[in-house]
Amino acid sequence: MNAHSDAVDLRALLDSIQEFIVVKDGQGRWLFCNETALQAYGLSGFDYVGITDEALTAIQPAYAEGFRRNMQTDELAWSNARPTLIEKSFTGADGRLNTWEVVKTPHFDSEGKRQRLVIVSRNITERKLAQEALKASEDRLRQLAFIDSLTGIPNRRGILDLVSLQLSALNPAEPAELGRALLYLDLDDFKRINDRYGHEVGDELLVAFARRTRHALRKIDLFGRIGGDEFVIFLGGGERGQAIRLATRLCEALQQPWAIRGQRIKTSSSIGLAFYPEAGRDIHTLMRRADEALYQAKSGGRSQVRVYVPTGSAPQP
């Protein structure tokens, strides 16, 4: 087999592969381009040897932006003086966004002058789509890990993280009158309702409870389900009297009857409230103190709000 037939065989091999292969000299003139790349640029059958990307912007104006991008990234590879990875995206003939991974490898002669630039481009659209689908799936699973599947609000893990994050940004030295507080609340006699009407009705009641509660809160307030019929709210600010009034209005709103599956269910809610920072500076301490206030509310007759009071302080309603 002679050198000519070897060259023909190599050309046929390079033309048959799906990657784009382009070789340019040190002045940016095209020396070689396989058929896959020529077809992509609409240049099949074109005598490209010696042509530059700048000249091609006029010959193929539909691809002018791509040729200009080629010149910019060629220069980047020359400046790097090493193989340079570039990712580019464009709308293909099929109408969808195609993503290509391009490696541009510069070669220099013994004197350090630019000799040739070898460019290999690979279509990674399917890989990118798979990566995006995987990321979307991971994001969805991550979201599910923090969201209560029944009510659609943050679950225990989610609300604890959200409140902890907000607490970490607060300054305990700020005026105590800012009214930041944790509310712990539940449904009075929820077990009795579950036993009488069934768990499906109980679940719908919890969904309605969460919806009515969220409606009564402000955008700056955090709300989540701890488990069962227990929920927590973190009031993001305002004066203290406003926090107590909000809790009182919520308590009254939750006493209104619920219409579920043709049943008119009467219930109420008790609320324990613990102010930051004197009741606690972390989520776990605030929850414990708010739970103590909730217990006092239930012991005092239910359907009411009680504020946690540190030992030695005068009790509050």
N, C-alpha and C positions, 0 to 999 in steps of 0.2 A: 504494500500500500504506500503510495507516494504522498508528499507533503500536501499536494493540492486536494487529494481525496480526504486526507485527514482534516483539512480546513473546512471542506464542505460538510463533512460529518459533524464537526464541532458546531458549525453554523446551524445545521438542522436541529441539533440537540438544544442549542440555546433558544432557537425560535419556538421550540415545542413546549418549553416550560412556562408556567403561569406568572412567574416573577418578571417584573420589568428589569431589564439590564441595559444600562447606558454607560458608555465610556467617553469621557471628554479629555481634551488635552489641557495644558496649563493655561491657555487663553480662553477656555470655555467652548472650544469648537468640538462638535460631535465627531467621534471617531468610529463608534460602534453603537448600534441600537438593535435589540432583538425585535422580532415581529410582534410579540405581545405588547411591547411599549409603543411601537409604531401604530398599531391598530388603536390603542387607547388615545393617542394624540391625533388620530385621523390622518396619519402620514403613511399608510401602507403603500409601498411602491415608490415612495418619494426618495430622491437621491439626497440623503441628509448629510453625507460626509462633508465636513468643513463648515456646516451651518452652526449658528449660535442660537441660544435661547432668545436673545434680543431680536434677532432677525425673524425668528419663528413667531414672535408676538404679532408681526404684520402679516405673515403668511397664513397663520391659523389664529385669527383674532378671538375665536370662541374659546381658545385655551390660553389667552394672553395673561390672565391673572396667574394661572398655573406656571407659565414660563417665567414670569417675574418672580414668583415664589421660589422657583428652581434656582434662579441666579442668586437670590439672597441666601439660601441655604447652602449653595455651593461655596459661597464666600465664607460662610460660617465654618464649613468643614476645612477649608484651606487655612483659616485662621487658627482653628483648633490643632491642626497638624496631626490629627489622629482620626480614626473612624468615628463618625458622628451620627447619632441616632436621631431621626426626625419623624414625627407623626403628623400626618396631614389627612384631612377629611374633605370630601367633595361629593356632590350629587352625581351618581353614575347614570348610565343610559337607562337603567332599570327604574330610575326615579327615586331610589332610596339613598341614604347617606352612606357612602363608602369610606372606610378608614384604611389608610396605608401606613405601613411601617417602613421607613426608608433609611438605609445605611449608606453613608457617603464616605468613601475611604480615599484620602489623598495620597499620592505618591510623589516623591521628590527625587531629583537626580543627586549625584554625588556632591554637587555644589550647593544643594539646598534649594534649587529652583523648581518651580512647579512643573511636573511632568505629565501626570494624568490623574483623573478623578474617576474612580469606579463607583457606580451607583447601582444598588440593588434594592428594589421595592417589592414588598410583599403585602398582599391584600389580607388584612386582619379583621375585616368587617364581622365575620361570624364569631371570631374570638371575642371582639369587643361587645357584640350583642349578648354573648353568653356571660361575659363578665358583668354587664349591666343588669342582666336578668338575675344573676347570682346576688349582686349587691342589693337589688330591689327585694329579693327574697330574704336576705339577711336583715335588711332594714325593717321588713314586715315582722320577722320573728323577734327582732329586738324591741319593736313597738309592742308586740303582744306580751312580751315579758314584763312590761310596765303598765299595761292597760287591763282594767277589769273587763273580762269578756261579757259579763251580764249587763253592766250599766254603761260601759264605754268611757268611764272616767278613770283616772290613775288608780292602780291597785295599791296594796300596802307598800310594796317596794317602790313603786313610782312616786307616790305622794311623799314618802319619807325622804327620798332623794331630792325631790323638788323643794321641800321645806328646808332640808339641810343646806341645800345650795343657797337659798335665799338668806338663811340665818348666817351663813359664813360671810355674806357680803355686808352684814349689819355691824354697826358700831355700838356696843353696849353702853358707851358713854353718852349716846344721844339722849335727848330729853325723853323721860319715861312716858310723857303724855302723847307720844306718837301713836299709841293704840294698837301696836302689833300684838296679835294674840292668836292662840291656838284654841279652836273649838272642837270638843269631842261630843258627838251626838249619836243617838240611836233611836230606833222605833220602840215605843213602849208596847209591851204585850205582843211582840212580833211572833213569839213561839205559839201563843194562843191563836193568832190569825192563821199561821201555817197549819196548825192542827185542825182548825175548823174548816178552812177553805181549800187546803192543799198547797203543795209546794209551788205549783205553776202560778197560782194566784199570788203566792208570797213573792215569787220572783218578779212578777209584773208590778207588785207594790213597790219593791225595791227600785225598779227602773223608774217608776213614777216619782218616787221619793227623791231620787237623784236628780231627775229633771226639774222638779219644783224647787229643790234646794239651789241648784245651779242658777236658776232664773232669779233667785232672790239675792244672789251675790254680785259683786262687782268684777270687772275684768282683771283687776289686780289681785283678787283673792284666789287662793289655791284650794282645790277640793278633791278629795279622794276617798276611796272605800278601803277600810282597814280589813274587813272580813265580816261575813254574816250581815247583820243589820247595823254595823258600826261604821261610822264615817268621821273624817276629820276635815276641818277647814282652817286655813291659815289666812288671817286678815292682814293684808299687806301694808296697811297704814291708815291714818285718820286719827282723830282725837278719841280718847278712851270712852267718853260718853257715846260717841257714834258707834263704837264697837259693841257696846252693851245694847244699844237700841237696835242695831242690825240683828244681833242674836235674839233679841226679844221678838222682833217682827218675824224672823224665821221660825221661831218656836210657835208663834200664833198661826203662821201660814201652814205649818205642818199639822195643825189640829183640824184643818178643813177636811171634810169627808173625801174619800177616794172612790171613784166609780170604775170598777174593774170587773170585766166579764159579767156585766149585769148585776153585780153586787155593789152595794153601797157600804163601804168599809169605813168605820170610824176608828181613828187611832190618834196618837199624839207623839210628841218627841220631847225628850229631855236633853238639855245642853249643858255641858261643863265648859268653862272658859278659863284659860290661864294666860296671863299677860307676860310678854317678853319685856325686860329681861329678869324681873324679880322672881317670877315663877320658875325660871329656867332659861338657859342660854343655848341649849341643844335640843334637838327634836325629841329625844327619848325622855328627857326630864320634863319638857313641856307636855308631852303626851301623858305621862304618869300623873302630873299635877292636874291636867284637864280631866283625866279619868276620875280622879278623886273628887273633883267638883261635880262631875256627872253623877257619881254615886250619891253625893249630898242632895242633888236635885231629885233623884229618884226617891231617896229616903224622906225627902220633904213633901212628897205628894205627886211627883212627876209633872209633866207638862210645864216645866219652868226652866229658867236659866240660873245657874249658880256660878259665881266667880271664885276661883281658887284664892285663898288668903293665906299667906305665910303664917307660920305658928307665932302667936303673940299679937297678931293684928286683929282689928275688929272685923267680924264676919260681914260679908256683903251678900245681898240678895241675888 
